[in-house]
Amino acid sequence: MATVHGSIFSETLNGTNVQDFIYAYGGNDVIYAYNGNDYVDGGYGNDTIVGGLGSDGLTGGPGADVFKYNSAAETTGDAIWDYKWWEGDKIDLRGIDAKESVWWNPTTWGDQAFSWKGNVATKALYAGELGYVHSGGNTYVYGNTDGDGTYEVNLKVAGVVHFIASDFML
């Protein structure tokens, strides 16, 4: 377990491959939590937070923050505690290939972006689709990369958020 403290200046903060507590305080920081069940607090500023693998609790703090994911596995178990669209917060899923490649289907080759479906409480998501549902006072962002009915992207956002496509970097 490690505790990492930033400063009031813009900097890059690196966690470890075990549980971390990362406090950025201020500045426009880039924060890498890596593996482990981490807690990240971006503090003031426009931060980019990469939680990595593990069940992470992420708080951007005041400012336009980006919560960045490089694989679907990184979303599993994560919770964003203070998503604020009015501050310019974004969820960056560009690092995730929305459709798993299969050799016999050239439309799946390469890196595809997700197709936004909005509130999907009453409908299923197909391969390459992203949406959200409200449950228990929270919002869950789901994405399907292979069309098997199981959501590979599974991200909790605290509170009831009515996402629109521009809340995401797809």
N, C-alpha and C positions, 0 to 999 in steps of 0.2 A: 504494500500500500504506500502511495506517495501523495504528498500534498504539494501543489505547485502554486506559487503566488506570482502574479504579474505586477504591473505598476500602472501609473496613470498614462504611460506612453504606449504607442502602438508597437506591438512585438509579436513574435511567434512563440507560442507556448506549447511544449510537448509533454504529454503524459507518458506513462509506461505501459507495459503489457499486463499489468495487474490493476487492481482497483485504485483509482485516483480521485482526488478532490482538487479541482483546478479553479482558481479564482483569478480572473483577469483584471478586475478593478476598473480600468479605464483605457482609453485609446481604441484604435481600430485594429483589433487583434485577429490573428489566425491561430486557432486552437485545435490541436490534435490530441484526442484522448487515447487513441489506439485501443487495445483490447482491455477487457475487464469491465466490471459494472461501475461506471464512473459517474461522478457528479461534476458538471461544468457550469460555472457562472461567468458569463461574459462581461458583466459589469457595464459601465457606460461605454458607448461607442458603437460603431458599425462593425460587428464581429463576424467572422466566418468560423463556424464550429463544426468540426468533423469528429463525430462520436466514435466511429470505428465499431468493432465487434463488441458484444456484451450488452447488457441492459443498462442504458445510460439515462440519467436525468439531466436534461439540458435546459438552461435558462440563458437567454440572450442578454437580458437587461435592456435598459433604455437605448434606443438606436435601431437602425435598419440592419437586422442580423440575418445571416444566411446559415441555415442548418443543412449541411452538405452530406450526402450519402453516395458512396462509391460502389455499393453492392446492395442487393435486396436483403442479404443476411444482416447488414449493419442496422437495418430498421427494426428488426425483431427485438421486442422488449424495450425499445427506447420510448421515452416520454419527453415531449417538449412542454415545459411548464408555463411558458409566457409568450406564446405566439401572438403578435400584435400586427395585424395587416396595416393598421393606420400609421405605424411607425416605419413601414416598408419591409417588414420581415418577409423572408422567402424560404421555401423548402426546395433545395436543389437535388433533383433526382437524375441529372444528366449523366451521372456515372453508372447508372443502371441500364442495361440493355433490356428494353421493354418486351422484346420477344426473343426467347431462346432460339438459337440457330439450329435448324435441322437440315441435313444435307439435301433432302429432296424438295425443299421449299425455298426458292431463292428470295421470296419476300421477307424471310427471316434472317437473311445473311447480313452481316454488318451490325451496326449499332442503331437501333430504332428508338425513337422517343415515345413516351406514353401518349395515349389518346385520352383526353380529359372527359369524364362522364358525369361529374358533379355528384349530387347526392344519390347513392345507389342502395338506399335502404330496401327498395322493393325489386331490385333487379340484380342479376349476376354480372360479374365482370369477365370478359373474354381476354384472350392473350393480347397483351399490349395496352390494356385499359387500366385507368386509375380513377378512383372515386373515394367518397367518404360516407360514413354513417355516424349518427349520434347514438350514444348508448351510455346510460348511467351518468349523465351530466358531462361526458367527455366526447371528443370527436376522434374517430379512428380513420386513418388514411390507409386504403387498401389498393394494391396493385397486383395484377395477374400477369406473369411473364410467360407462362407455358400453356395456358388454356385448360388446365386440369381441374379447375374448380377450387383449388387451394390458393390463397393469396400469399405470394412470396413477399410482397411489401406489406408490412403490418406495423403501423406507426401510431402511437397514442399522442393526442394533443389535448392538453388540459382545457376544460371548458367546452362550451358549445360554439363551434366556429363554423360559419357558413362559407366554406372555401369557394373560390372561383379559380379559373385556369391561371390567371395572372399571379396567384399566390405561389405558384410553383415555377421552377426552372426545369423544363422538360426537355 
